[in-house]
Amino acid sequence: MDLQPDQVTVVTPRERRPGPRTPGMDRQQAFATDGTWSGTVRTVAGMVSGWHHHGEWESVIYVLSGALKMEFGPDGAKTVQAGPGDFVYVPKGAVHRESNPSAEVADLIVVRAGAGESIFNVDGPERG
């Protein structure tokens, strides 16, 4: 979608495009500019994504439904969990994987700010 400098723009669900791929996650892009990315992520119950990081992008995630569990840190030993109404902040370069430990589909809204490639799929977390 071409954004115009002085034009407010709406993207409907049917107009979203597939976002960057990480195994286990269905990302749908709403907007992408030189410095921001926004869209949705949907994961099925019990899903565990591949390990990845977002390079020079920091991310804010809002949980609409289901649950989000995120593992990160050396050996993936640190964990946070979030549910509907919660926000999660992911700093630049943080290697992590996401899962949906709930019994329902998880729907998330994601907004990123940064530059360069936004998805780096990796074999695992950094070693401690």
N, C-alpha and C positions, 0 to 999 in steps of 0.2 A: 504494500500500500504506500503510495506516495503522499507524504505529509507536506502540507503547504505551510509556509512560515507564519502566516497570519490567519490560519483557518483552524477552528475547533473541529475535531474529527471524532466520529463514533465508529467503533468496530463491533458488529453484532456477532453472536456466537457462530453463525454460518460463515462469516468472513474471516475468522481466525485461521491461521495457517499452522501446520506442524512446526513445533519448536525444536531446538537442539535435542538430540537423542541421548538418553541414558537408559540402559536396560531396566525394565520394570516400571518406567514412568511414561505417561502420555502427556507431553508438554504441548500446549497450544499457544502460539504467539499472537498477541493482540497488536502491540506496537514494538518497534525496534528503531532506535535512532543511534547517532554516533555515541551517545553517552548513557542511554537507558534501554532496558528491555522490560516488557511487562507481558504477562499472560497468565494462563492457568495450568495447573498440573492435576491430573486425576490418577489415582492409584487404586487398585482393587484390594479387598480385604486380604491380609496376610502377605502382601507384596513386600519384597526387600529389593531395593535398587542396587545397581552396581556402585562401586566406589568412584567418586569423582570430586572435582573442585571447579571453581569458576574463575580461575586466574585472577585478573586484576579487577574483578567485579565483586562488590558487596551486595548481598541479597537480603530482602525482607519478605517473609512469607506470612500470609494470613490464612488460618485454617477455617474453612467454611463448614466442613462436615467430616466425619470420621476422625481419625487420629493420625498424628505424625510423630514418629520416633526418629531421632537423628543421632547416629553414632559418629564420633569424631575424636581427634586427639591421637597421641601416640598409641599404637596398637588398636585404635578404635575403642579405647577403654572408657571414654567419657560419653554420656548419653543425656539428651534432653527429650522430654515428651510434651506434646501440645495437643489441645483439643479445640473444638469449635469456639471461635472468639479470641483465640490466642494468636499473638504475633511471635515470630522467631527471626532473630538476626543471625546471618552467617557472614563472617568477615572474609575479606579477600584471601584467596589461596587456601582456605580451610578444607582439607580433604575430609570427606564425609560420605555417608550413605544414609538413605532414608528408608523407612519402612512404615507400613500401615498396620499396626497391631490390632485394629478394631475389626468388628464383624461386618462393617459396611464400607462402601466406597468412600475414599477420602478425596475431597475437592479442596484445592489450595489456590490462592492468588499469590503470584510472585512478582515482585518489582526489583530490578537490579540496576545499579549505577556503576559505571566503570568504562573500560576501553579494552579493545582487543578481542581475541576469541573468548567465548563465554562458557564453554564446556570442555573439560579435559577429563575423559574417562581413564581411570588408573587401575592397576591390579589390586591395590589394597591401601590401607592407611600407612602413614609413616611409622617406622619402627621406634619403639621407646627405649 
